Amino acid sequence: MPSLIPAADVKRDSALVSAIDIAREALVDDVGADAVGEHLAVVMEGERLATHTFSCLNPAYVGWQWAVTVARAPRAKNVTVSEVVLLPGAEALVAPEWVPWSERVRPGDLSPGDVLPTQADDPRLVAGYTGADDLESLSSRSPLSPGSWEIGLGRYRVLSLIGRDDAADRWSEGEFGPNATMAKQASLECSTCGFMLAMDGPMGQLFAVCANEMSPADGRVVTLTYGCGAHSEAMVLLPPGTAPDSADVDVVDDVDVTLEGEAVDDVDSDVVAETDVVAEIEDAQPSA
């Protein structure tokens, strides 16, 4: 068994350090002379235990090194070979560090039939019957639709404050947030759009759902400060033949009117707005 003494504090064993030929011979016997290159270094692994390294000439393992560990028994002069292994060097091509599958799965990886378990202590979730996510009557804060705010009855776990904040950050920074290219070029925001479906609860303070099939955000969660060219009030088209609203319009027949000091004769069936007339209308009706 190797000594537990740190290698830096281990006394160099001259017999093991000089056993380069013994290490090479064992290596050649094991892998063949064609795969063994020059001697690189020797490191004391522990008391009476050392490792010699040789370059690997196998073209399939560029940058790798052969490591031959040699040892010597107490008060013995002969050196024996303990093991021969192939190890990656600083320039070796190696597989990436192993990552648990639960950390490798990314958004969008889930396909039909897949099951993605959640951890029992997932910080994004809290027990559904605690009411911890309804501490200050959060539903009353929604500026759009106060409504009723579910505290998780019927569900074992509900979204925690951490999970809600993570979702809010993700949605705000996503393709339907205020910094999206579409939003920056839109003149109006979703908060004033007729196609916007309000969300209940605390998330309704920042988000809504788009219900315009012509919008790229149709059926998606959008920030209230998002916007696109399909806004309900971006441009209102009147049906063909529809006249403007005439609530504030008077019809004047065959009269002389004075506009900004200039006389206008014979206005026949013209529409004159009251706000455009500067002087009073003289002789609007003939005397009896």
C-alpha positions in Angstrom: 0.0 0.0 0.0 1.4 3.4 -0.9 2.5 5.7 1.9 0.2 8.6 2.9 3.1 11.0 3.1 2.7 13.8 0.6 4.9 13.3 -2.5 6.7 16.6 -1.9 7.9 15.4 1.5 8.9 11.9 0.4 12.7 11.3 0.3 13.9 10.4 -3.2 14.8 6.8 -3.5 17.9 6.5 -5.7 17.2 2.9 -6.6 13.7 3.7 -7.8 14.7 6.9 -9.6 17.4 5.2 -11.5 15.2 2.3 -12.5 14.4 3.7 -16.0 15.5 0.7 -17.9 13.5 -1.6 -15.7 10.4 0.5 -16.2 10.9 0.6 -20.0 11.5 -3.1 -20.3 8.2 -3.8 -18.5 6.4 -1.3 -20.7 7.8 -2.8 -23.9 6.8 -6.3 -22.8 3.3 -5.0 -22.2 2.6 -2.8 -25.2 5.4 -3.3 -27.7 8.4 -1.2 -28.5 6.7 0.7 -31.4 4.3 2.4 -28.9 7.0 3.6 -26.3 8.8 6.9 -26.7 11.3 8.8 -24.7 11.4 8.9 -20.9 9.7 12.0 -19.6 9.9 12.2 -15.8 9.9 10.3 -12.5 7.8 11.2 -9.5 7.9 9.8 -6.0 4.4 8.7 -5.2 5.2 7.7 -1.6 7.9 6.0 0.5 9.7 3.5 -1.7 7.2 4.0 -4.5 7.8 5.9 -7.7 6.3 6.4 -11.2 8.2 6.7 -14.4 6.4 8.3 -17.4 7.2 7.7 -21.1 5.7 9.4 -24.2 3.1 7.4 -26.1 3.8 6.9 -29.9 0.4 5.3 -30.6 -1.2 7.7 -33.2 -4.6 7.1 -31.6 -3.4 8.5 -28.3 -1.6 11.7 -29.2 -0.6 13.6 -26.0 -1.0 10.6 -23.8 1.7 9.1 -21.6 2.7 5.7 -20.3 3.1 5.5 -16.6 5.1 2.7 -15.0 5.0 2.4 -11.2 7.9 0.7 -9.5 8.4 -0.2 -5.8 11.0 -1.5 -3.4 10.5 -3.5 -0.3 12.0 -2.2 3.0 15.8 -2.9 3.2 15.6 -4.6 -0.2 17.7 -3.5 -3.2 15.8 -5.0 -6.1 13.1 -3.0 -7.8 9.8 -4.5 -8.9 7.1 -3.2 -11.3 3.7 -2.6 -9.7 1.6 -1.5 -12.7 1.6 -0.1 -16.3 -1.1 2.3 -17.3 -1.8 4.9 -20.0 -2.7 8.4 -18.7 -3.7 11.6 -20.5 -1.1 14.4 -20.7 -1.6 18.1 -20.7 -2.3 18.1 -24.5 -4.3 14.9 -24.6 -7.7 14.7 -26.2 -10.1 13.5 -23.5 -13.8 13.2 -22.9 -15.4 16.2 -21.1 -15.9 15.9 -17.4 -18.9 13.7 -16.5 -22.0 15.5 -15.6 -25.1 13.8 -14.0 -28.0 13.4 -16.5 -30.2 15.6 -14.4 -27.8 18.5 -15.1 -27.3 17.7 -18.7 -31.0 18.0 -19.7 -31.7 21.4 -21.1 -34.9 23.3 -22.0 -36.3 21.8 -25.3 -34.7 18.4 -24.8 -38.0 16.8 -23.6 -39.7 14.8 -26.3 -43.0 12.8 -26.4 -42.9 9.9 -24.0 -40.0 11.2 -21.9 -40.4 11.6 -18.2 -38.3 14.3 -16.4 -38.4 13.7 -12.6 -38.0 16.6 -10.2 -36.0 16.5 -7.0 -37.8 16.2 -3.7 -36.1 19.3 -2.4 -36.4 21.3 -5.7 -36.1 24.9 -4.6 -38.5 26.0 -7.2 -41.4 24.2 -5.4 -42.9 24.4 -2.0 -45.6 22.3 -0.3 -49.0 23.1 -1.7 -50.9 23.3 1.6 -48.6 25.8 3.4 -49.9 28.9 1.7 -46.3 30.2 1.7 -46.8 31.7 -1.8 -49.9 33.7 -0.7 -48.4 35.6 2.2 -49.7 39.1 1.5 -52.8 38.5 -0.5 -50.7 38.6 -3.7 -53.8 38.5 -5.9 -54.8 42.0 -4.7 -51.7 43.4 -6.3 -52.5 42.5 -9.9 -53.2 45.7 -11.8 -55.1 43.8 -14.5 -57.4 41.2 -12.9 -57.4 40.7 -9.2 -59.5 37.6 -9.3 -58.8 34.7 -7.0 -55.3 33.4 -6.2 -54.9 29.7 -5.8 -52.7 28.6 -2.9 -52.2 25.0 -4.2 -55.2 23.1 -2.9 -55.3 19.8 -4.7 -51.6 19.9 -5.6 -48.8 18.5 -3.5 -46.4 21.2 -4.5 -46.7 24.7 -6.0 -44.3 27.3 -7.3 -42.1 28.8 -4.7 -40.9 32.4 -4.6 -37.6 31.2 -6.1 -39.3 29.4 -8.9 -41.5 32.3 -9.7 -38.6 34.8 -9.7 -36.6 32.4 -12.0 -39.6 32.2 -14.4 -40.1 36.0 -14.4 -36.4 36.6 -15.2 -36.4 34.0 -17.9 -39.5 35.4 -19.6 -38.4 39.0 -19.3 -35.0 38.2 -20.9 -36.6 35.9 -23.6 -37.9 36.6 -27.1 -41.1 38.1 -25.8 -39.6 40.5 -23.3 -39.1 44.3 -23.5 -35.6 44.0 -24.9 -36.6 41.8 -27.9 -35.9 43.2 -31.3 -39.7 43.1 -32.1 -40.5 45.0 -28.9 -37.9 47.7 -29.5 -39.4 48.5 -33.0 -43.0 48.5 -31.9 -44.8 51.8 -31.1 -47.3 50.3 -28.7 -47.1 47.9 -25.8 -49.1 44.8 -25.0 -50.6 46.5 -21.9 -52.8 48.5 -24.2 -53.6 45.8 -26.7 -57.1 44.4 -27.1 -55.7 40.9 -27.8 -54.0 40.7 -24.5 -55.3 38.2 -22.0 -54.6 39.2 -18.4 -53.0 36.8 -16.0 -54.2 36.3 -12.4 -52.0 36.3 -9.4 -48.6 38.0 -8.8 -47.3 37.2 -12.3 -50.2 39.4 -13.7 -48.2 42.4 -12.6 -45.7 41.9 -15.3 -47.0 39.3 -17.8 -50.0 38.4 -19.9 -50.9 36.0 -22.7 -51.2 37.0 -26.4 -54.3 35.9 -28.2 -53.6 37.4 -31.7 -53.0 34.7 -34.2 -51.2 37.2 -36.4 -48.7 38.0 -33.7 -45.4 36.0 -33.3 -46.3 35.8 -29.6 -49.7 34.1 -30.1 -50.5 31.8 -27.2 -47.3 32.8 -25.5 -46.5 34.6 -22.2 -45.4 38.1 -23.0 -44.3 41.0 -20.7 -46.8 43.9 -20.6 -44.0 46.0 -22.0 -43.5 43.8 -25.0 -45.0 44.9 -28.3 -45.3 44.0 -32.0 -46.8 45.3 -35.2 -50.0 43.3 -34.7 -51.2 45.6 -31.8 -55.0 46.0 -31.9 -54.7 49.8 -32.1 -51.6 50.1 -34.2 -53.7 51.0 -37.3 -57.5 50.9 -37.4 -59.0 50.3 -40.8 -62.5 51.6 -41.5 -64.9 49.6 -43.8 -65.1 50.9 -47.3 -67.7 53.7 -47.6 -67.7 54.4 -43.9 -67.8 58.1 -43.1 -65.9 59.7 -40.2 -67.8 60.4 -37.0 -70.0 63.4 -37.6 -71.0 64.1 -34.0 -69.3 67.5 -34.0 -70.1 68.5 -37.6 -72.7 71.1 -38.8 -74.1 71.3 -42.3 -74.4 74.9 -43.6 -76.3 75.6 -46.9 -75.8 78.7 -49.1 -74.2 81.0 -46.6 -71.4 83.5 -46.4 -68.9 82.8 -43.7 -65.9 84.7 -42.6 -62.8 82.6 -41.9 -59.9 84.4 -40.3 -61.1 87.7 -41.8 -61.6 86.5 -45.4 -65.1 86.3 -46.9 -66.2 82.9 -48.3 -69.2 83.1 -50.6 -71.7 80.5 -51.6 -70.7 77.5 -49.5 -73.0 75.0 -51.0 -73.6 71.9 -48.9 -70.1 72.1 -47.4 -69.3 70.6 -44.0 -67.8 73.2 -41.7 -66.6 72.3 -38.3 -67.6 74.7 -35.6 -64.0 74.8 -34.3 -62.7 76.0 -37.6 -65.0 79.1 -37.8 -63.3 82.2 -36.4 -66.0 84.8 -37.0 -69.7 84.3 -36.5 -71.8 83.3 -39.5 -73.6 86.4 -40.9 -77.0 86.1 -42.4 -77.1 82.3 -42.0 -80.9 82.3 -42.7 -82.8 84.9 -44.9 -85.1 87.2 -43.0 -88.8 86.6 -43.4 
